[in-house]
Amino acid sequence: MARMIQVVVVDDEEQITDILKEYLLFAIKEIEIHAFNDSLAAKAFIEQNPVDVLITDFKMPRFDGVQLMESVSPNLRKIMISGYLSEIGEERLKDLNATFFSKPVPLRTIAKLVSEYQEELS
């Protein structure tokens, strides 16, 4: 049996976090989703709680997705969703050990990846 996986979803657009949260809850058993529309609130949560996967947008006010990824444990699984790969740079994502997906968000693919992470952690 897979263990409960802890996922943080961060996007400044509430509609995106809602869609990701609802889809992942539907697609994956034994998952807990913590959704944030403020990257600094997400960072504070991650610092105080065990988290397995971080799914974040790149462009956000005050603290972008790369800064958020840089501030968390290197062991945390990271998924970046954005329409701005050229601004981030593939090499930077590789350095962060992050998987990148362009918007619109490929929900099934992200759910499959999170499920694979869950199996690895079990």
C-alpha positions as CSV (number, residue, x, y, z in Angstrom):
1,M,0.0,0.0,0.0
2,A,1.3,3.4,-0.9
3,R,2.0,5.8,1.9
4,M,0.3,9.2,2.2
5,I,2.2,11.6,0.0
6,Q,2.4,15.3,1.0
7,V,2.2,17.7,-2.0
8,V,2.4,21.5,-2.0
9,V,0.9,23.3,-5.0
10,V,1.8,27.0,-5.5
11,D,0.4,29.4,-8.1
12,D,-0.6,33.0,-7.8
13,E,-3.7,32.1,-9.9
14,E,-6.3,30.5,-7.5
15,Q,-8.0,28.8,-10.4
16,I,-4.8,26.9,-11.3
17,T,-4.2,25.7,-7.7
18,D,-7.9,24.6,-7.4
19,I,-7.7,22.6,-10.6
20,L,-4.4,20.9,-9.7
21,K,-5.6,20.1,-6.2
22,E,-9.0,18.7,-7.3
23,Y,-7.5,16.6,-10.1
24,L,-4.7,15.2,-7.9
25,L,-7.1,14.3,-5.1
26,F,-9.3,12.5,-7.7
27,A,-6.4,10.7,-9.5
28,I,-4.2,9.6,-6.6
29,K,-5.1,7.7,-3.4
30,E,-3.3,8.5,-0.2
31,I,-2.5,12.1,-1.1
32,E,-2.7,15.3,0.9
33,I,-2.6,18.5,-1.0
34,H,-1.6,21.9,0.5
35,A,-2.5,24.7,-2.0
36,F,-1.1,28.2,-1.8
37,N,-1.5,31.4,-3.9
38,D,1.3,33.1,-2.1
39,S,4.8,31.7,-2.5
40,L,6.1,33.1,0.8
41,A,3.3,31.4,2.6
42,A,4.1,28.1,0.8
43,K,7.8,28.5,1.8
44,A,6.9,29.0,5.5
45,F,4.7,25.9,5.3
46,I,7.4,23.8,3.7
47,E,9.9,24.9,6.4
48,Q,7.6,23.7,9.2
49,N,6.1,20.5,7.7
50,P,7.2,17.4,6.0
51,V,6.6,17.7,2.2
52,D,7.4,15.2,-0.6
53,V,6.5,17.1,-3.7
54,L,6.5,20.8,-4.7
55,I,4.5,21.9,-7.7
56,T,5.0,25.5,-8.4
57,D,4.5,28.2,-11.1
58,F,7.5,30.3,-12.1
59,K,6.1,33.8,-12.4
60,M,4.7,35.0,-9.1
61,P,4.8,38.3,-7.2
62,R,7.5,38.8,-4.5
63,F,9.1,35.3,-4.7
64,D,9.2,33.3,-7.9
65,G,9.1,29.6,-8.4
66,V,12.9,29.3,-8.9
67,Q,13.5,31.2,-5.7
68,L,11.1,28.9,-3.9
69,M,12.8,25.8,-5.3
70,E,16.2,27.1,-4.3
71,S,14.9,27.6,-0.7
72,V,13.7,24.1,-0.1
73,S,15.5,20.8,0.6
74,P,17.3,19.4,-2.5
75,N,15.6,16.1,-1.7
76,L,12.2,17.5,-2.3
77,R,10.7,16.4,-5.6
78,K,10.1,19.6,-7.7
79,I,7.8,20.2,-10.6
80,M,7.7,23.6,-12.4
81,I,4.7,24.7,-14.4
82,S,5.1,27.8,-16.6
83,G,4.7,29.4,-20.0
84,Y,8.2,31.0,-19.6
85,L,10.8,28.2,-20.1
86,S,13.0,30.6,-22.0
87,E,13.2,33.0,-19.0
88,I,14.0,30.2,-16.6
89,G,16.4,28.2,-18.7
90,E,16.6,24.4,-19.0
91,E,20.0,24.3,-17.4
92,R,18.7,26.1,-14.3
93,L,15.9,23.6,-13.9
94,K,18.4,20.8,-14.3
95,D,20.5,22.4,-11.5
96,L,17.4,22.4,-9.3
97,N,16.6,18.8,-10.2
98,A,13.2,20.0,-11.3
99,T,10.8,18.6,-13.9
100,F,9.2,21.3,-16.2
101,F,5.8,21.4,-17.8
102,S,4.4,24.2,-20.0
103,K,1.0,25.7,-19.4
104,P,-1.7,24.7,-20.0
105,V,-1.0,22.2,-17.3
106,P,-0.9,18.5,-18.4
107,L,-2.9,17.2,-15.4
108,R,-2.7,13.5,-16.3
109,T,1.1,13.6,-16.8
110,I,1.6,15.5,-13.5
111,A,-0.6,13.0,-11.7
112,K,1.4,10.1,-13.2
113,L,4.6,11.7,-12.1
114,V,3.4,12.3,-8.5
115,S,2.1,8.7,-8.4
116,E,5.6,7.4,-9.4
117,Y,7.2,9.6,-6.7
118,Q,4.7,8.1,-4.2
119,E,5.7,4.5,-5.2
120,E,9.4,5.4,-4.9
121,L,8.8,6.7,-1.4
122,S,6.8,3.7,-0.2
